[in-house]
């Protein structure tokens, strides 16, 4: 049972990392297009 939880945990972490990368890319593109302010921060320091 612990093995299944570990596998799901790894899959969840991988999906979270991919989502964070995509959000960072979107934020950079929106800043480039001047839709977001340059000093906008979505909380990457958390």
Buried (B, 14 or more C-beta within 10 A) or exposed (E): EEEEEEEEEEEEEEEEEEEEEEEEEEBEEEBEEEEBEEEEEEEEEE
